[in-house]
Amino acid sequence: MKKVMLVAFNGEDMCFIHVLLNGLDMKERACDVKIIMEGASTKLIPGLEKREHFLHALWKKAKENGLLEGVCRACSNKMGTMEAAQNAGLKLLDDMSGHPSLGAYMKRGYKIITF
């Protein structure tokens, strides 16, 4: 089984839609796929949680399928969305000076793809 970590840095909805779509597609193809939200992408969380947001259904499906590995603690703090991330049930990742360590995921066999 392929292991893939999709890491979103970009804070644009039209970029993040591709993270969600690819994550769900890989899951359907029996990949062990996870999503990490880093950088400016963390500012999307409050909007994604709202039912009226055009990506809410994909976001919800990704969460229900266990694709959301977590959110960068340092970046969500800087973007003012740490509380929204916690309220959304997302894990805060901080094992590398407040940020998620991609090297730790590589060591566990994940291929890293950034958006």
WOHUBEL-V289794 format. One record per pair of residues at least 12 apart in sequence whose ideal C-beta (glycine too) atoms are under 8 Angstrom apart, sorted by the first residue. I is the first residue (numbers start at 1). GAP is how many residues later the second one is. Records with the same first field share a line. If there is no record, write none. Layout:
I->GAP + GAP
This chain:
1->29 + 30 + 31
2->24 + 29 + 30 + 109
3->28 + 29 + 30 + 105 + 106 + 107 + 108
4->22 + 27 + 28 + 29 + 30 + 106 + 107 + 109
5->28 + 29 + 30 + 31 + 64 + 97 + 100 + 105 + 106 + 107 + 108
6->13 + 16 + 17 + 27 + 28 + 29 + 30 + 107 + 109
7->28 + 29 + 31 + 95 + 105 + 106 + 107 + 108
8->27 + 28 + 29 + 30 + 31 + 33 + 106 + 107
9->29 + 30 + 31 + 32 + 105 + 106
10->29 + 30 + 31 + 105
11->28 + 29 + 30 + 31 + 32 + 33
13->31 + 34 + 41 + 42
15->26 + 100
16->25 + 28 + 32 + 39 + 99
17->38 + 41
18->97
19->16 + 22 + 96
20->15 + 35 + 38 + 39 + 41 + 42
21->37
22->91
23->12 + 39 + 44
24->34 + 37 + 38 + 41 + 43
27->38 + 40
32->78
33->34
34->33 + 34 + 35 + 71 + 76
35->27 + 32 + 33 + 34
36->33 + 34 + 35 + 36 + 57 + 64
37->31 + 33 + 34 + 35 + 38 + 39 + 48 + 53
38->34 + 37 + 61 + 62
39->33 + 36
40->35 + 39
41->74
42->29 + 30 + 33 + 34 + 37 + 39 + 43
43->36 + 37 + 38
45->26 + 31 + 36 + 39 + 40 + 43 + 45
46->35 + 38
48->40
49->35 + 38 + 39
63->25 + 26
68->22 + 23
69->22 + 24 + 31
70->20 + 21 + 22 + 23 + 30
71->14 + 19 + 20 + 21 + 22
72->20 + 21 + 22 + 26 + 27 + 28
73->19 + 20 + 21 + 25 + 26
74->20 + 23 + 24 + 25
75->24
76->16
77->21
